[in-house]
Amino acid sequence: MTKYETYKDSGVEWIGAIPEHWEVKKIKHFCYVKGRVGWKGLKSSDFLQEGYAYLVTGRDFKTNRIDWKKSYHIDKERYEEDPYIQLENNDLLITKDGTIGKLAIVENLDKPACLNSGIFVVRSLDEHLLTQYLYWVLFSDVFKKFNGYTTYGSTIQHLYQNVFVDFAYPLPSNISQEKIANYLDKKTAEIDDLIGQKKQLLKLYEKEKEVIINQAVTKGINPDVKLKDSGIEWLGAIPAHWEVKKLKYVLASRNHKRIPLSSSERGEMMSKKYDYYGASGVIDKVEDYIFDEPLLLIGEDGANLLTRSKRLVFIAKGRYWVNNHAHILKPKYGLIDYYSELLELYDFSIWVTGSAQPKLTSENLLNIPMVVPPIEEQNQISEFLMKKIWEITQKSENIKKLIALLKEYKTALISDVVTGKIKVT
C-alpha cells in the first residue's frame, strides 16, 4: 500500500506519526458538542410510541445510522425545552454511557428529533472538517486509545464532555478527508460482507452437526438397517432391533442427593474450587463437593425448558455440587455420552407443567419413553459422532480464526488510513 513521502511526529501519544502536511486538531476547535443535561432528564411517561419528535436512544443505533422505525417519540413541549440537542441531518451521534463510542450519522430526518441522555451530538461548525471523516476517526483505535488513557483506573464507564472535547485527532485536507471516508465506507463494507459470509458458514456447520447427531442417535449409522415405528410421535421410525423403554428403566435418579446452597452461603466460602451446577450448567464455585463421577444433568425448571436457547442436557464430570434445579441421572447400563445426545434432541415441552414457571417434574421425566440401542451399537455411534464432531469443530475453529483475522485487519486498516500511515488516492 502507498505511503506519503514524509512524516512528522504528531506530538500526541495515541496518534503517533502523521503525514508532514496534516494537522492535529481537537474536537472543540471545529465542533459543537451537547448532551441532555440532568435536570432535563425524561420520565418513562415521556417516552411515546408516536409524537411530535423522534427521541433517539442508544438502542436506535444501527450500522452507523439511526433506525427511525424503532425510535421513541416525544411531545412538542419536551422537545422545545432544550434547543441544544435538537438534531439536524449530518449530525454525528456518540454514546457516552455504558457502551462508550457507538456512532451514528443523522440522515433522512422527516420530522424533528432530539436526544435522550447518554448520547452526545457532535456537529461540525467548520467547512474544514467533514462529518463522514470524523466518524471514521472516532470509530478507529485512535479514539479507543484516547478513551483508554483518559479512563485508566476508573470504575465508571462514562465519556465526560470536558474530556471528549479535548480529543486530538489528525486532520488532512477536505479532499483527503472525502477520499478517506469513501475508501473506508467501501473497504469496511467489503470486509463486513466477507465476515458475514463466514458467520453464515459457521451456522451451516452447526446445522450439519445437529443433523448428523440427530440421525446417528435416532436411526443409527447403518443406512441399510430395517426400521420400525418407535411409537413416539415426534421421533418416528427407529432401527427394528432397538428397544423403547421408560427412562426410569435406563437411568437412575440421584435427585435425593441434591443440596441447594443460597448465594449468601456460597458468598461466605473462602476456598471455592468445585463446580456448582444449576438448571443451566455451572453457575458458581463452592468449597466442597457431593459427586465424584460422571452423571447426566437435565434442567428441572426455568424458561430454557421451552425456549431451548442453550443446552438443557449435559454431563457433569470431576468433583462437583448440584442444586435442586437440575435432575441428576446415572445410567443403569449403556453410555452416558449417547444418552446425553439423545435426550438433548427431545422436545420436553409436552411433559412440562406450569406456564409462569415451567417445570419438568421428576415423575414426568422418569416416565418419558426413550430409545435404547444395544450397548455395542451405542459405542459405535459414540465413536462415529466423536470423529464427525471433531471434524466439524476443526472446520469451525478455522473459520473463527479467519473471522478474527478479518476483524483485526479491519481495525488496523481504519487506524492506518485515518492517521495517514496508508495513503488513499
N, C-alpha and C positions, 0 to 999 in steps of 0.2 A: 504493500500500500504506500501511496505517496506521502511524503512529509514536507513541511515547509523548509525553506532554505536555512533560516536562522531562528534560534530560540533565545528566550531570556528567562531569568528566574522571576516568577510572579510575585515572590515575597509572601505567598500565602501557603501554609503548610499542606492544606488539603487540595491544593491545585497543582503545585509543582511548576515545571517549566511550561511556558506558553510561547506561541509564535511572536517574533520580535515586534510586529506591528499591532498586536492585540493589546487591549487594555484590561484592567481589573476594576470592576465597579461593585458597589454594594446595592442591595435591594432598595435601600432608602434613597439612593441617588436618582432613580428613574421611576420608582413605583409608589403607588398608593396602596397601603395595606390596612385593612379594617376587619374586625370581627364583632360579633354581637356581645355587648357589654353585659356584665352580670345582672345589673338592676333592671335590664330589659329582657330577662330570661322568660321563656314561654312555659305556660302550664299545659298539661295534657289536653285540656279543653280547647286550647288554641290550635291544635293540630287537626285540620279539617280534611275531609275527603274531597270536597270541592270548595272553591272560594275565590276571592279576588286575585290573589297572587300565589305563585309557587313558593313553597318553603323547602329549601334544599337542606338535606341532612347527609351525613356520611354514607348512608345506605344507598343513596341515589347515584353514586359514582360508578360508572360502568365503562370500562375500556376507554379511559381518558375523556369521556363525555358525561353529561348528566342525562339520566333516563327520566324524562319529564313524566312519563306514564306512571312511574312508581312514586313520584314526589307527592308529599303532603301539600296542603294549601293553607292559606292564612287570610284573615279578613283585611279589609282596606285600612281600618284604624290601626291595627297592629303593624301592618306593612309601612304605613306612613310615619310612624313614630321614630323610625331610625333610618334616615336617608343615606347614612354612610354605608349600609350593607345592602342597598338596593342594586341589583345586578344589571349588567349590560352584556351584550354579545361581545365575545372575545376576552371577557374577564377570565383570569386563571384562579381556580379554587384549590386550596390545600388544607387537608385535615391537620388539626393541631393538638388533638387529644386522642388517647387510645392508640390506634394505629396511625402514627405520625407520617405525613408525607404522601398520602393518597392524593392524586391530582386529577383535575378535570378542567377542560376549557368550555366555557359557556357558549353554546351555539343554539340557533333555531328557537330563540325566545318568541313565544307567541302571546305572552301577556307578562305583567310584572312578576318579579321574583326577588326573594331575599334569602338570608341565611339563618339557619339555626345556629346555636352555639357549637363550638368545636371545629369551626371552619374559618379560615381567613379568605377574604377576597383580595387578590393581587392584581392591580390594574396598571399597565404600563402608561406613563404620562409623558413619555418622550419617544419621538419617532426613531431614535437610535436603538431602541430595544423592542424586538418582536416577541409577542406573547408565545408563539409557537416555539421559538428558540429557548425562551426561559423555561417552558415546560420541560424540555429535554435536559436542561441544566439541573432543574430540581428533581428530575427523575433519576439522574445519574448518581454514581458513587461519590461525586464531588460534594453533593449536598448531604448524603448519608454520612460521609466522614466529618463534615462540619457539625452535623447533629450529634455525632458521637463525641466529638471534642467538647461541645457545649453542654452535654447532658451527662458527662462522665461522673460517676459516683452518685447520681441522682436516682431515687427510687420512684419518682413521679414522672410518668411519661406525658410530657406536655411541651409544646413548642411556644415559647414566650415571644410576644410581638417585638419587644425591645431587643431580643436576641436575634430573631429572624431577620429583622431589617438590616442587621449588620453582616449578614451573609455575603461574603465576597465571591464573585464569580468571574470567569473570563468573558470578555466581550469583543467579538470581531466586528467587522463592518456589517451593515444591513444586508448586503448582497451575500456575504458568507453565512450570516445567520439564516437567511432564507434557504440557501443551499443545504446547510446542515440539517435544518428542520425537515426539509423534503426528503433528504437522504435517509435520515433516521426513521421517518414515517414509513418509507418503503422497505428498508432493510429489516427493521424490527418486525414489520408485518410478515415478511417472508420467514423470519426465524420463528415467530409465533405460530405461523401456519404449519411449519415443519414439526414443531413441538406438539401441536395439536394432533398431527398425523401419528406421531409416535405414541401419544397417550391413547389414541384410539386403538392402536395395535396392542397396547397393554390390556385394554378391555377385551379384545378378541382372544388374547392368550388366556385371560381369566375365564372367559366363556368356554374356551376349548377345554380347560382343566375341569370345569364343572361338568361338561358333557361326558368326558372320559370317566370321571369318578362316578357319575350317575349310572352310566352304562355298566361299569365294572361291578358295582356293589349291588345292583338290582337285576342284572342279566348275566353276570359272569364275563369271562374273557374268551369263551369258546363261541364263535359266531354260528356254529352249526348245531348247537345244543337244542334239544327238544324242549318246548315251553309248555307251561300250563297256566291257568288262571290262578292268580295268587289269592283271590277273594278280597283283596284290598283295592277299593275302587280307584284311588289315585295312582296306585302302583302298577296295576295291570298284570301282564304275564311275567312269570319268572321261570327259571330252569325247572324242568319237571321233577328232578331229584332233590330239589331244595325243599326245606320244611318251612311252615309258618307256625310260629308259637307266640304265646303271650310273652311280653318282655320279662315278666317275673320268673319265667322258667329258664331264661337265658342269663339274666343279670340279677344279681342280688343287691337289695337296697342296703346302704350303710348310713341312712339318714339319722339313725339313733345315735350316731357318734358326733353329729354336728354340734358345735357350740358357738353361738354368736358372741361377739365382743363389741361393745359400744365404742364409738370414736374416742370418747374420753378415756376409756380403759386402754385403748391402743396408743393414745397420745402420751400416757404416763410410762410406757415401756421404754427402757433405755437401750437394750441391745436387740434391735429389730432386724432379723436376718432371714426369717422364713416367710414364704408367700402366704397371704391371707386372701382366700377366694370368696367371691360372692357370685351373684347371678350372671355377671358379665365377665368373669375371669378374675385375675388378680387385681385387688383394689387397694391393698396395703401390704405392709410387712409387720410381722409380730415376733416376739422373743421366744416363742415356743411352737411346738407342732403337735398335731393329732395323728396325722397319717404319714406313713413312710413306705408307700407303694404306689404304683401307677393305678389310678382309678378314673372312672368316667364321670364327668360332672355335666349336669344339664340345668340350665336356669329354671328356677321354680316360679318366679314371678317377675313382673315388670313388662313394659311395652315391647321389649325385644321378642317376647313370645309371639307377637303378632306382626311386628314390623320387620323382624329379622334383618335389621340394619347392620348387625355384626354376628359373629359366630355364636350359636347357642349351646352347642355340644363341644366339649373339649376334654383333653386328657390332662390330668394333674400328675406331675412326677416329682420325685425327690421327697423332701420333708416339707409339709405344709399344713395349713389350718383351713377349715371350711366353715363358713357361717350357715345360717338356716335359710339362705336364699338360693341355694343350689342343691339339687338332688345328687346323691352320691351312689354310684353303681359299680359293682365289681362283677366281671364275667364269671359265671359258673364253669364255663368252658369256652373255647374259641379265642379269637384275637381281639384285644381291646381296640386296636387301630381300625380293624374292619368295622366294628360296631360303632365307633366314633363317626366314621364317614357315612355309614348307612343312616344313622339317626339324625345326622346333620341335614340330610335330604328331606326328612319328614316335615310335613305341614302339621304342626302341633295345635293349630288354632281350633280344630274340631274337638279337641279334648280340653281346651282351656275354658275356665269358668271366670266370671266377673268381667265387667267392662271398664269400670273406673280403675280397677287394679287387677289386670289379668293374672291368673294363677293356674299353674299346672299341678294339680294335687298328686300326691304320691299314689293314691288309689288309681286315678286315671292313667298315670304314667305306667304303672306296673301291669295294667291290663291292655296296653297298646299292642297290637299284633306286629310282629317283626319277622322278616325272612332270615332264615339261617342256613347257609351253605355248609357242606361238610368242612371240618377243620382244615383238612389238606387243601381244599379249594380256597378257603379264607387266606391261607398262607400264600397261595399262588396269586390271588387278587391283590393282596397287600404288597407283594414284591413287584407286581406289574405296575401298581399305582405309584410306588416309591420311585421307580425308574421313570415313568412318564411325567410325574410331577416335578422331578429333578430336572428333566429336560426342558419343561416349560418354564420352570423357575430360572434356569440359566438364561434362556432367551429373554425373559422379562428383565432380569438383572442387567443384561447388556443394553437393553432399550433404556432402562432407568439411568444408566451411566451416560448414554448418549444424550438424554434429555438434560442431565446435569451439565454436561459439557456445552450444550447449546445455550443454556441459561447463563453459564459463565462467559461464553463468547459474547452474548448479547450485552451483558453488563459491562464487559471490558470495552466493547465497541462503542457504546454510548459515551462512556467516560473518556475514551481516547479521542473521539470526534469533538466533543464539546470543550476539550482542553487543547485542541489543536495538535495532538500527537499524531493524528491522521488528518491529511488534507483532503477535503471534499471538493471536487472540481465540477 
